[in-house]
Amino acid sequence: MSPPGVSCWVIIQNKVYDVTDFLFDHPGGANVILRYGGKDATAAYVPIHPSDALDKNLAPEKHLGTLDSESINRLKESGKNKVQTKDELRVEEALKNKPPLQRIINVEDMEEVAKKILPYRAMAYYSSAGDDSIIVNHTAHVENSRAFGRFFFHPRVMKPVSQCDTSTTILGYNSTIPVYISGAALARLGHPLGEANLTRGAYKTGIIQMASTNSSLSYAEISAARVSPDQPLFFQLYKNVSDDIAGRRIREVEALGYKAIFLTVDALVPGNRELDIRVPHYLEDFENQGLPTQRKPDGDQGETDRLGTAGGLVIKNDADMTWEKTIPWIRTITKLPVVIKGLCIHTVICRSVSSLFQVFNAFRLADMAPCIKIPDGDRGYQDAVLACEAGCEGIVLSNHGGRQLEYSLPPIELLYRIRQQRPDVFEKTEGRFPVYIDGGIRRGTDVVKALCLGARAVGLGRAFLYAQSAYGEAGVVHVVRILEREIRFGMQSLGVRNISELVERVDWQAVSRAKL
């Protein structure tokens, strides 16, 4: 509730809304709304909010009505007279020089183009990672990516591989390749059609899309974007601290035909994504290049807004989920399969310094390969065992793309450890316990390595956000075709004809320092 005397309304798509009572309930904070108080907030609002957000969060009496024709015309005229920012001019020029899609021959090519044509705010949100961004921005996109370089193939020769089948099933649904579109928020930051590009691209290529709780299109709009009602969709659930809100979301997506719930457990609190946090400072400096600036006097100016674009999305997540409480609660809401997304090292909230030492005993680097020592009985695979025992239908090994806890173990390394130390995790009494993985996947050979270690399929998030940002639906299709070609090549080179033959075709090897 706002303080007495405070009143605030905004214009969004020619409609006026009283947001006074919502100011201090807004996940991104009151200042974001106050910046547009009494003004047209459409340009800032639309790319990051689904169309039904106002209906879900504001009472009907707060919808004050539509502007009259004279006011609408005035808004249009003021829009025409608006001076473009330097960042908008940069994007405009980059779009003119964008290469033809056929010149994009691998996933990193797509990322390079997208980063040039994206508005800086969108680029920073998509590419940002935790703290210093070591996991994402150090060598070939990270420890996450670099970790794949520590695994080497054992190919077999003289095997008939002309007929190679890259298809698989994910939770019982067919997929042309062992890849799905991982849940990722705010696709409309990069392209006006946003998640609909991902939905249609997934249908055209025969893969599965996972939609995020924080999608910029509504769950209904994503469902409606399906080319066929039989097209499967999965839902990435960020559980709200309110069971009522979380329950309504689960029921809504189930009614819309979504086929599984992927419960995210590794982003309970806002991450420290400094690239995202610095966006206002960068844009201010970029816009003021060559102009005299007024410096504020030194002294206590308070801390900068640390939420950024990302922080406001997770600030109301449930930070008190447990195996004993949360999974049974979800089971009372839905019969859909539940997959736990975000297992890496040990998913735990430490409430004291002493508990930190119990979880994280020591960290050291040897031969350029990370090694984490954790007390016996508390190793990285423990949460995988708990998920299996809780009756979940699968797990996703992930460190949230390096966007949360810096120095969390690369998921491919954890997959290897589980395979070596607890192979029983991959099996349930009734059959196979599916293990999925995301983070750092840039090549079809990365996908093949994950499958060799027992993963059922892999998820890619950023890669598809970049693809749809740069080329829309066609970009999504193009990335799938690239991965399909690379996966098929890897399988044929290994001497296998189908996914089931891939297990145990790689070994781990530390990457040694070069000696001069």
Secondary structure, DSSP 8 states (H G I E B T S, - for coil): ---TT---EEEETTEEEE-GGGGGG-TT-HHHHHTTTTSB-HHHHGGGS-TTHHHHHS-GGGEEEE--HHHHHHHHHHHHT----HHHHHHHHHHHT---GGG--SHHHHHHHHHHHS-HHHHHHHH--SBT-HHHHSTTTHHHHHGGGGEEE----S---SS-B--EEETTEEESSSEEE---S-GGGT-TTTHHHHHHHHHHHT-EEEEETT-SS-HHHHHHT-SSTT--EEEEE--BSSHHHHHHHHHHHHHHT--EEEEE-S-SS---BHHHHTHHHHHHHHHTTTS------SS--------HHHHHHHTTB-TT--TTTHHHHHHHH--S-EEEEEESS------SHHHHHHH--EEEEETTEEEEE--TT--TTHHHHHHHHTT-SEEEE--GGGTSSTT---HHHHHHHHHHH-GGGGEETTEE--EEEESS--SHHHHHHHHHTT-SEEEESHHHHHHHHHHHHHHHHHHHHHHHHHHHHHHHHHT-SBGGG-TT-EEE--------
